[in-house]
Structures are given as C-alpha cells and as structure tokens.
Amino acid sequence: MKFSFLFLLLFVVLAGCEHYEGPTSVSGQVVDRFTGQPVPRATVQVGGIASGLGAGGTSQGNTYPTDAQGHFAFSFEASAQQNYTLFASTPSGYTSDYGDCPLLKAGHTNDGLLVKTAAPAWVKINCIDDLPLNKIGLYTDGYRTGAGENQNIGPGNFSFIRPMLSNTTGSIYWEILDAQAQVTKSRQPLTVANFDTAIVTIHF
C-alpha cells in the first residue's frame, strides 16, 4: 500500500504543472476492483494532496453517499494549491487502495469515474515462544496498514490481527532479534479471500 501511495504522490507532482481552481463537478460509480460489479451504499470522499515539489501532506474533504448501484454525483470548490483524488468506503469494510484512486481535475467536470474498492480481509499472526528464550525483538510488516511495526515481545505466546488486501497475493515479513544482536528474517506469501482471515505462525 505504501508503494502505491508513493507512486500516486509522484504522479500528482509530475502532473501538477498546471493548476486550476473553482467549482469542480464529480460523478461516477463505486465498483469492486476485481469483478467490476457495483458496490452499493458506499461513501466517497475527496482527498487533497498539496501541490508542488516538497509540499507533501494530505487533507480530507466532505463525504458523499452513493445510491444502491454505487452511483454518485456532487461538486466542490477546488483550490489551486491542492491536487485531488477520490476515495471510497462502505460500512461493511470495502475500501479504496491509493493506487486505484482516480485523480480529479480541479475546476473541470469529472464524469464517468470508476472508484475501485476491495472487500476487507485480515491476517492473524500467532507468535509462539520457543526455546531458547533469548529473543528480544520482533518486527512485522506486509499488511495493509502501510507500515511495519515492532511488537512487544516477552515470555509466552501472543497473537494480533491486521488488515490485508483481499484477493491479492502479498507477503507477511518478519525479523527476529536475539540477545546476541543476530537478526533472522522470514516471509510467508499469502492470498486472502473476501472477508476471510489468513493465519501466519511465527516461532520466536
């Protein structure tokens, strides 16, 4: 996910030589990114990325509901200091991925947009405390939050659950640090179906 966001940010910067502002109309449909079928009762939201090299930062605009077929239509006042993209989500957990979000042309009519979303999926990571008990650090990465994390490690087993992109082949990565400052790296590829939970077991 973080790579998709960096690609989107770079695309916006390179495309941002010409800036417009003012009333901007938007219409289209929210669909499943894999089947192309409508996703009903979604919410779409405009996201703004500050324009110009080194500007960085994102902001979120108003939200707008879709109908039973995922259709939406609205307008907003665009600023020349922002580039805009469109996200979607549903109460059941469908969400957009940064790499699939359409870019909006400020001050213009943006019709026929397809906002792609994916159903939620999860990974449950079971961490098993094995002998010898000399492991002092565990780092995991690869799930949908966009950033890896250090886990609090101690005596005993523990588990945690994180979101994944459904129907997409990915990998869970982990690094184990022992008391001698040796690092062991591992990975497990996995594909998780819609609304399903995959299991990854890490022995530390």
VOPAGU-2260 file (C-alpha; in pm, 1 decimal, decimal comma):
REM VOPAGU-2260
SITE   aa  ch    i         X         Y         Z
SITE  MET   A    0       0,0       0,0       0,0
SITE  LYS   A    1     276,8     245,4      87,1
SITE  PHE   A    2     436,3     188,1    -254,5
SITE  SER   A    3     104,9     265,2    -425,4
SITE  PHE   A    4      77,7     587,7    -226,8
SITE  LEU   A    5     432,0     696,3    -323,5
SITE  PHE   A    6     352,1     626,3    -689,1
SITE  LEU   A    7      32,6     831,3    -663,2
SITE  LEU   A    8     215,8    1118,1    -493,0
SITE  LEU   A    9     488,2    1120,0    -760,4
SITE  PHE   A   10     226,7    1112,7   -1037,0
SITE  VAL   A   11      43,6    1406,0    -881,9
SITE  VAL   A   12     363,5    1609,5    -850,7
SITE  LEU   A   13     464,1    1545,5   -1211,0
SITE  ALA   A   14     114,5    1618,1   -1337,2
SITE  GLY   A   15      77,9    1929,5   -1128,2
SITE  CYS   A   16     244,7    2181,3   -1359,0
SITE  GLU   A   17     -93,5    2335,0   -1446,3
SITE  HIS   A   18    -322,6    2428,3   -1158,4
SITE  TYR   A   19    -691,7    2514,9   -1170,9
SITE  GLU   A   20    -941,9    2609,8    -905,6
SITE  GLY   A   21   -1310,1    2682,8    -859,7
SITE  PRO   A   22   -1626,9    2474,1    -892,7
SITE  THR   A   23   -1543,4    2112,1    -970,0
SITE  SER   A   24   -1810,7    1855,2   -1054,4
SITE  VAL   A   25   -1761,6    1484,6    -996,8
SITE  SER   A   26   -1974,5    1184,1   -1094,1
SITE  GLY   A   27   -1924,3     813,7   -1139,1
SITE  GLN   A   28   -1964,5     477,8    -970,8
SITE  VAL   A   29   -1802,1     275,2    -693,7
SITE  VAL   A   30   -1716,3     -78,1    -809,7
SITE  ASP   A   31   -1541,9    -391,9    -690,2
SITE  ARG   A   32   -1183,3    -373,0    -816,8
SITE  PHE   A   33   -1178,8    -741,9    -916,1
SITE  THR   A   34   -1528,4    -808,1   -1054,2
SITE  GLY   A   35   -1626,8    -460,6   -1174,9
SITE  GLN   A   36   -1965,9    -503,4   -1007,0
SITE  PRO   A   37   -2132,2    -203,7    -836,6
SITE  VAL   A   38   -2068,0    -160,6    -465,3
SITE  PRO   A   39   -2390,4     -25,9    -311,9
SITE  ARG   A   40   -2436,1     229,7     -35,5
SITE  ALA   A   41   -2075,3     343,5     -35,8
SITE  THR   A   42   -1936,3     678,2      72,7
SITE  VAL   A   43   -1692,7     872,9    -144,2
SITE  GLN   A   44   -1455,7    1138,8     -18,1
SITE  VAL   A   45   -1226,0    1388,5    -186,2
SITE  GLY   A   46    -864,4    1373,9     -75,1
SITE  GLY   A   47    -630,7    1667,1    -130,0
SITE  ILE   A   48    -254,3    1648,8    -176,5
SITE  ALA   A   49     -62,4    1976,7    -150,4
SITE  SER   A   50      82,6    2063,3    -492,2
SITE  GLY   A   51     444,5    2143,2    -568,5
SITE  LEU   A   52     769,1    1960,0    -506,4
SITE  GLY   A   53     830,1    1901,9    -137,9
SITE  ALA   A   54     480,8    2017,0     -40,2
SITE  GLY   A   55     362,8    1683,0      99,2
SITE  GLY   A   56      67,9    1636,9     330,0
SITE  THR   A   57    -288,4    1523,4     266,9
SITE  SER   A   58    -628,2    1653,9     366,4
SITE  GLN   A   59    -976,7    1507,5     354,4
SITE  GLY   A   60   -1284,3    1684,7     223,2
SITE  ASN   A   61   -1655,2    1623,1     266,6
SITE  THR   A   62   -1809,4    1278,4     225,0
SITE  TYR   A   63   -2087,6    1199,9     -23,5
SITE  PRO   A   64   -2320,9     896,6     -26,9
SITE  THR   A   65   -2379,8     673,0    -327,1
SITE  ASP   A   66   -2703,2     502,8    -427,6
SITE  ALA   A   67   -2789,6     132,3    -435,6
SITE  GLN   A   68   -2585,8      92,2    -755,6
SITE  GLY   A   69   -2283,6     280,5    -626,1
SITE  HIS   A   70   -2352,5     593,8    -833,1
SITE  PHE   A   71   -2257,3     937,7    -703,0
SITE  ALA   A   72   -2263,1    1299,0    -822,0
SITE  PHE   A   73   -2151,2    1610,8    -637,5
SITE  SER   A   74   -1948,5    1928,5    -672,9
SITE  PHE   A   75   -1693,7    2104,3    -454,8
SITE  GLU   A   76   -1480,6    2417,7    -456,5
SITE  ALA   A   77   -1124,4    2331,7    -554,6
SITE  SER   A   78    -810,0    2519,8    -457,9
SITE  ALA   A   79    -515,5    2577,6    -691,1
SITE  GLN   A   80    -287,5    2477,0    -403,4
SITE  GLN   A   81    -418,9    2119,7    -399,0
SITE  ASN   A   82    -429,0    1819,1    -627,3
SITE  TYR   A   83    -730,6    1597,7    -570,0
SITE  THR   A   84    -815,2    1229,9    -571,6
SITE  LEU   A   85   -1126,6    1032,0    -479,4
SITE  PHE   A   86   -1158,8     753,2    -220,7
SITE  ALA   A   87   -1449,7     525,2    -131,6
SITE  SER   A   88   -1551,3     305,0     160,3
SITE  THR   A   89   -1853,6     113,0     289,2
SITE  PRO   A   90   -1980,7      19,1     636,0
SITE  SER   A   91   -1909,1    -347,1     554,3
SITE  GLY   A   92   -1540,1    -270,2     505,5
SITE  TYR   A   93   -1486,8    -216,3     131,6
SITE  THR   A   94   -1217,8      49,6      85,1
SITE  SER   A   95   -1008,8     204,5    -190,4
SITE  ASP   A   96    -638,4     144,4    -231,6
SITE  TYR   A   97    -426,6     451,5    -308,8
SITE  GLY   A   98    -303,5     305,8    -637,0
SITE  ASP   A   99    -660,8     261,1    -766,9
SITE  CYS   A  100    -797,1     606,7    -681,1
SITE  PRO   A  101    -888,5     835,6    -972,8
SITE  LEU   A  102    -729,5    1179,6    -990,3
SITE  LEU   A  103    -964,5    1476,9   -1024,4
SITE  LYS   A  104    -908,4    1776,5   -1249,4
SITE  ALA   A  105    -984,9    2084,4   -1041,4
SITE  GLY   A  106   -1214,2    2346,5   -1192,7
SITE  HIS   A  107   -1346,3    2099,4   -1450,4
SITE  THR   A  108   -1617,8    1836,9   -1494,3
SITE  ASN   A  109   -1504,8    1488,5   -1395,2
SITE  ASP   A  110   -1763,7    1243,0   -1529,2
SITE  GLY   A  111   -1772,5     865,7   -1562,5
SITE  LEU   A  112   -1523,3     796,4   -1284,8
SITE  LEU   A  113   -1480,9     442,2   -1154,7
SITE  VAL   A  114   -1371,5     428,4    -792,8
SITE  LYS   A  115   -1236,1      78,9    -730,7
SITE  THR   A  116   -1266,7     -82,5    -389,5
SITE  ALA   A  117   -1174,9    -415,7    -234,9
SITE  ALA   A  118   -1354,3    -618,0      28,8
SITE  PRO   A  119   -1178,6    -647,6     362,9
SITE  ALA   A  120    -959,0    -937,2     466,2
SITE  TRP   A  121    -735,7    -996,3     763,3
SITE  VAL   A  122    -429,4   -1185,0     878,1
SITE  LYS   A  123    -398,8   -1331,3    1226,7
SITE  ILE   A  124     -37,7   -1358,4    1336,8
SITE  ASN   A  125      25,6   -1617,6    1606,8
SITE  CYS   A  126     359,3   -1570,8    1781,9
SITE  ILE   A  127     489,6   -1883,0    1958,1
SITE  ASP   A  128     753,0   -1851,8    2230,6
SITE  ASP   A  129    1006,0   -2133,3    2171,5
SITE  LEU   A  130    1326,5   -2233,3    2346,2
SITE  PRO   A  131    1587,2   -2095,7    2384,5
SITE  LEU   A  132    1428,0   -1789,8    2544,1
SITE  ASN   A  133    1679,2   -1536,6    2412,5
SITE  LYS   A  134    1465,3   -1343,4    2163,1
SITE  ILE   A  135    1426,5    -975,8    2245,8
SITE  GLY   A  136    1271,5    -815,5    1938,1
SITE  LEU   A  137    1008,9    -888,7    1670,9
SITE  TYR   A  138     930,9    -667,5    1369,9
SITE  THR   A  139     643,5    -747,6    1131,8
SITE  ASP   A  140     538,4    -593,3     800,2
SITE  GLY   A  141     335,0    -659,7     485,2
SITE  TYR   A  142     -21,4    -594,1     593,4
SITE  ARG   A  143    -249,4    -315,6     481,1
SITE  THR   A  144    -170,6     -50,4     742,4
SITE  GLY   A  145     114,3      65,3     518,5
SITE  ALA   A  146     390,2      47,0     779,1
SITE  GLY   A  147     560,7    -225,8     973,3
SITE  GLU   A  148     568,6    -233,1    1349,5
SITE  ASN   A  149     775,0    -355,8    1639,2
SITE  GLN   A  150     590,0    -597,2    1863,7
SITE  ASN   A  151     625,1    -607,9    2239,9
SITE  ILE   A  152     798,3    -938,3    2295,7
SITE  GLY   A  153     817,3   -1128,1    2622,7
SITE  PRO   A  154     762,2   -1466,9    2780,8
SITE  GLY   A  155     460,6   -1652,5    2647,8
SITE  ASN   A  156     263,8   -1673,8    2325,6
SITE  PHE   A  157      61,8   -1386,8    2180,7
SITE  SER   A  158    -146,8   -1304,5    1872,1
SITE  PHE   A  159    -263,0    -997,6    1683,0
SITE  ILE   A  160    -483,5    -928,7    1380,1
SITE  ARG   A  161    -412,7    -683,8    1097,4
SITE  PRO   A  162    -598,0    -589,1     773,3
SITE  MET   A  163    -490,5    -723,6     433,6
SITE  LEU   A  164    -588,8    -654,3      73,6
SITE  SER   A  165    -829,4    -928,2     -29,8
SITE  ASN   A  166    -772,8   -1141,7    -341,9
SITE  THR   A  167    -421,9   -1002,4    -378,9
SITE  THR   A  168    -105,8   -1205,9    -338,4
SITE  GLY   A  169     110,2   -1048,5     -71,4
SITE  SER   A  170     356,7   -1150,0     194,4
SITE  ILE   A  171     399,0   -1111,7     566,8
SITE  TYR   A  172     758,1   -1030,5     659,1
SITE  TRP   A  173     918,1   -1056,2     999,6
SITE  GLU   A  174    1254,8   -1012,5    1166,8
SITE  ILE   A  175    1352,4   -1168,6    1498,8
SITE  LEU   A  176    1630,7   -1014,6    1706,9
SITE  ASP   A  177    1804,6   -1226,0    1969,6
SITE  ALA   A  178    2014,5   -1128,3    2270,2
SITE  GLN   A  179    2333,9   -1159,0    2064,3
SITE  ALA   A  180    2202,7    -895,4    1819,2
SITE  GLN   A  181    2155,4   -1156,4    1547,3
SITE  VAL   A  182    1859,8   -1095,7    1314,6
SITE  THR   A  183    1662,7   -1377,0    1149,0
SITE  LYS   A  184    1444,1   -1271,1     854,3
SITE  SER   A  185    1148,5   -1468,0     716,7
SITE  ARG   A  186     846,3   -1420,5     493,9
SITE  GLN   A  187     524,4   -1604,9     411,5
SITE  PRO   A  188     331,7   -1538,5      87,2
SITE  LEU   A  189     -45,5   -1547,6     116,1
SITE  THR   A  190    -366,8   -1458,4     -64,1
SITE  VAL   A  191    -674,6   -1389,2     147,5
SITE  ALA   A  192   -1031,4   -1419,4      14,9
SITE  ASN   A  193   -1300,1   -1156,5      74,0
SITE  PHE   A  194   -1399,6   -1127,8     441,2
SITE  ASP   A  195   -1162,7   -1413,1     530,5
SITE  THR   A  196    -873,4   -1436,5     776,9
SITE  ALA   A  197    -538,2   -1598,7     698,5
SITE  ILE   A  198    -318,4   -1746,1     970,7
SITE  VAL   A  199      57,1   -1686,1     996,1
SITE  THR   A  200     256,3   -1856,3    1272,3
SITE  ILE   A  201     586,1   -1707,1    1386,1
SITE  HIS   A  202     814,7   -1901,3    1620,0
SITE  PHE   A  203    1046,8   -1678,6    1820,0
